[in-house]
Amino acid sequence: MPKIPEFLPRSLYIKRSLENIDVGFEFQIKNELGPVRVTSAQALRLDRKPVPLDKYQFILGDTIAAFDEVSAENSVPMRKGESLTVLVQGASPLRGRHTLGIGRMTAWD
């Protein structure tokens, strides 16, 4: 199974997509690579602190998948050019400038 290099998720982040919402915050990633199925993801880091996997989800159209439930058997398919939302629940509203670290994702086509 190929691994997506660590620098690629950062380059897939849609700039200025980080927003506060009622239940936490969200941001978007756009797939510019080609058709893939996300089969795992490492924890996000907000201001260099890890966010537990059970606090966030992928949202892609009608598909909602918790990061800690994504696996080869429960993957998130993405076509090239598609965007997905990453929803982080239970986080305090973000104000000012922040650092968002997106860990390595594993995918296959």
C-alpha positions as CSV (number, residue, x, y, z in Angstrom):
1,M,0.0,0.0,0.0
2,P,1.6,3.3,-1.0
3,K,2.0,6.0,1.7
4,I,1.3,9.6,0.9
5,P,4.5,11.5,1.7
6,E,4.2,13.8,4.8
7,F,4.6,17.0,2.8
8,L,1.7,16.2,0.4
9,P,-1.2,16.5,2.9
10,R,0.1,20.0,3.8
11,S,0.1,21.0,0.1
12,L,-3.4,19.6,-0.3
13,Y,-4.8,21.9,2.5
14,I,-7.1,24.5,1.0
15,K,-5.7,27.8,2.3
16,R,-8.0,29.9,4.4
17,S,-10.4,27.0,4.8
18,L,-9.9,26.7,8.5
19,E,-13.2,27.9,10.2
20,N,-14.8,27.9,13.6
21,I,-18.1,26.1,13.8
22,D,-20.6,25.4,16.6
23,V,-19.0,22.1,17.6
24,G,-15.3,23.0,17.0
25,F,-13.6,23.8,13.8
26,E,-13.1,22.5,10.3
27,F,-10.9,22.8,7.2
28,Q,-10.7,21.4,3.7
29,I,-8.3,19.2,1.7
30,K,-8.4,18.9,-2.1
31,N,-7.2,15.8,-3.8
32,E,-4.9,16.8,-6.6
33,L,-3.2,13.4,-6.9
34,G,-5.7,11.1,-8.7
35,P,-8.3,8.6,-7.5
36,V,-7.4,7.2,-4.0
37,R,-8.9,5.5,-1.0
38,V,-7.8,6.9,2.4
39,T,-7.2,3.9,4.6
40,S,-5.5,5.5,7.6
41,A,-4.4,8.8,9.0
42,Q,-2.2,10.0,11.9
43,A,-3.3,12.5,14.5
44,L,-3.5,16.1,13.6
45,R,-1.5,18.6,15.5
46,L,-2.9,22.0,16.5
47,D,-0.2,24.4,17.6
48,R,2.1,21.4,18.0
49,K,-0.3,19.5,20.3
50,P,-1.8,16.3,19.0
51,V,-5.6,16.2,18.6
52,P,-7.0,12.7,19.6
53,L,-8.2,10.7,16.6
54,D,-11.6,10.2,18.1
55,K,-12.2,14.0,17.9
56,Y,-12.3,14.4,14.1
57,Q,-14.0,13.1,11.0
58,F,-13.7,13.1,7.2
59,I,-16.8,14.5,5.5
60,L,-17.0,13.8,1.8
61,G,-20.4,14.3,0.2
62,D,-22.8,12.0,2.1
63,T,-19.9,10.0,3.6
64,I,-18.8,10.7,7.2
65,A,-16.0,8.7,8.6
66,A,-14.3,9.1,12.0
67,F,-10.5,9.1,11.7
68,D,-10.1,6.3,14.3
69,E,-12.5,4.1,12.2
70,V,-10.8,4.5,8.8
71,S,-9.1,1.3,7.7
72,A,-8.6,-0.8,4.5
73,E,-12.1,-2.2,5.1
74,N,-13.6,1.2,5.9
75,S,-11.8,3.5,3.5
76,V,-12.7,7.0,2.3
77,P,-12.7,7.1,-1.6
78,M,-11.8,10.3,-3.3
79,R,-11.7,11.2,-7.0
80,K,-9.1,13.6,-8.3
81,G,-10.3,17.2,-7.8
82,E,-12.6,16.3,-5.0
83,S,-12.4,18.2,-1.7
84,L,-13.2,16.7,1.7
85,T,-13.8,18.5,5.0
86,V,-12.0,17.6,8.2
87,L,-14.3,18.3,11.2
88,V,-12.7,18.6,14.6
89,Q,-15.2,18.4,17.4
90,G,-15.0,19.6,21.0
91,A,-12.2,22.1,20.3
92,S,-12.3,25.6,21.5
93,P,-12.9,28.3,18.9
94,L,-9.7,29.3,17.2
95,R,-8.7,33.0,17.2
96,G,-5.7,34.5,15.7
97,R,-3.0,32.6,13.8
98,H,-2.5,28.9,14.4
99,T,-0.3,26.0,13.2
100,L,-2.1,23.0,11.8
101,G,-0.1,19.8,11.3
102,I,-1.5,17.2,9.1
103,G,0.1,13.8,9.6
104,R,0.8,11.1,7.1
105,M,-2.1,9.4,5.4
106,T,-2.1,6.0,3.8
107,A,-4.0,5.5,0.6
108,W,-4.4,3.1,-2.3
109,D,-6.1,3.4,-5.7
